[in-house]
Amino acid sequence: MLKILLSKFKEAVISVLPVTIIVLIISFTPLANLTTTETVAFALSAVGLIVGIALFNLGADLAMTPMGGHVGTGLTKSKKVLILLSVCFVMGLLITIAEPDLSVLAEQVKDIMPGGATVGKWLLIITVGVGVGIFLVIAILKIVFHKDLSMLIMFFYLMLFALCAIMAENGKFGLIPLSFDSGGVTTGPITVPFIMALGVGISATIGGRDANENSFGLIALCSVGPIIAVMALSLMTKGELGAYDTTIYDIGNYIGSHFGHTILDTVKEVALALALIVAFFLILQFTILKLPKQKLIQIAIGIGYTFFGLVIFLVAVKVGFMPIGFKMGTQIAANSPTLLVVLGFILGMVVVLAEPAVHVLNKQVEEITNGGVKKIEMLVALSVAVGISIGLSALRMIFKFSILYYLVPGYLISLGLSFFVPKIYTAIAFDSGGVASGPLTSSFILPLVIGACETVQGTSNIYGFAFGVVAMVAMTPLITIQILGFKAVMSSKVRAKITMRRILAADDEQIIYFK
């Protein structure tokens, strides 16, 4: 166990160190002027981030992934489809409530939701949870009845853009970026390991020649549900969008005398979220699964690692990364808005390395494809995609145009590519989109763009032109990963032609005839 933990720490250091170095270097230039307290808080938070990611990744391997696999395998073997679908709906709802990055987003927009304040926050979280639950059921039905993922995704994204038109007609155009962001933040460090393993368990049990392909695509569909749900909720929001409250990014809210409250609130949040999942899993254990004691002990230990990892991770993000991201955005935009585009690209390339769910997905992709898709290839493709998406988001914020100018052609390209690449690459690509937009994106990159937007456009334009960065991070991997698949297809065809040419050019004397 110690050896595995050390390897997780090594991975975490490699993930977090690049973005930490970049931020610290910028803090010593005229572009950003951080106080000593802020610099120390960020450096300590980076250490906390490393510890949190390492513990969480170990916990995911020991608990969340096995739980998803056992639920998928056990319920599928029971051959009771209705029970399988019911359980998947409830688990989709519960793991969404447990997602920390969804809570972060809901906290930032609760005032414009129906009911306002606390009611609005929980209404948004539950609405998103229901959306995930419904689309997880649709994803399971896709596996059971062997339906084509590309056709389903095309249908639902056409539905999304139809809803965009309805929102624009009803004066809710400014909430479209938030709606698409909700789909990105939903698939985070708790959701991804569980849903990925659930798909693997169900596909392996059902079998068939499409088992590997069916292992992917669940996250892709579960990212669509929240967007549709939040669009429906947005049509019920009250009044016009007002000025955005940026006081939540004040570092004084999280350090000093407030530090104890920050830890306590985070502990409560993570404990409640994990308790709901564990309670429902225990019900399944005593009624259907009946796993051996040794497996339960392993899962219990994994839950402990997951709990401490998430608490440390979230506290580090709240204390160091969210406030510093916002302040850097305001200062860099004041000095040079154009430079923000370049910096956004660089930060995007390295921030995705620190997303815990990315490493879970990359590992499972390499295992499922038997090394056909390498972890390093996935990581490079995702890094480039996220860098481009954040650079484009900064450009949109500066020139003040609709996010649909990106999303419509972007999704048309990604859906078009799905006709020219193996289906497994399409499924992996759409899963990668949801995974890349994890907690660090919503807690560091989004505050960075919000800070810049406050400086360049003012607080009244933040909803329309700062939000949407998570949606962009979720979209660009769809294109880059499928390009990776297209490259693999073309390389295979070239190799086949070369082999055939050599066979045809071979000397007839080398051919052996049998009588």
Secondary structure, DSSP 8 states (H G I E B T S, - for coil): -HHHHHHHHHHHHHHHHHHHHHHHHHHTSTT----HHHHHHHHHHHHHHHHHHHHHHHHIIIIIHHHHHHHHHHHHHTT-HHHHHHHHHHHHHHHHHT-HHHHHHHHHHGGGSTT-HHHHHHHHHHHHHHHHHHHHHHHHHHHHTT--HHHHHHHHHHHHHHHHHHHHHTT-GGGHHHHHHHHHHHS-TTHHHHHHHHHHHHHHHH-STTHHHHTSSHHHHHHHHHHHHHHHHHTT--S-------GGG-GGGTSGGGHHHHHHHHHHHHHHHHHHHHHHHHHHIIIII---HHHHHHHHHHHHHHHHHHHHHHHHIIIIIHHHHHHHHHHHHHH-HHHHHHHHHHHHHHHGGG-HHHHHHHHHHHHHTTTSS-HHHHHHHHHHHHHHHHHHHHHHHHHT--THHHHHHHHHHHHHHTTTS-HHHHHHHHHHHHHHS-HHIIIIIHHHHHHHHHHHT-GGGHHHHTTTHHHHHHHHHHHHHHHHHHHHHHHHHHHHHHHHHHHHTS-GGG-----
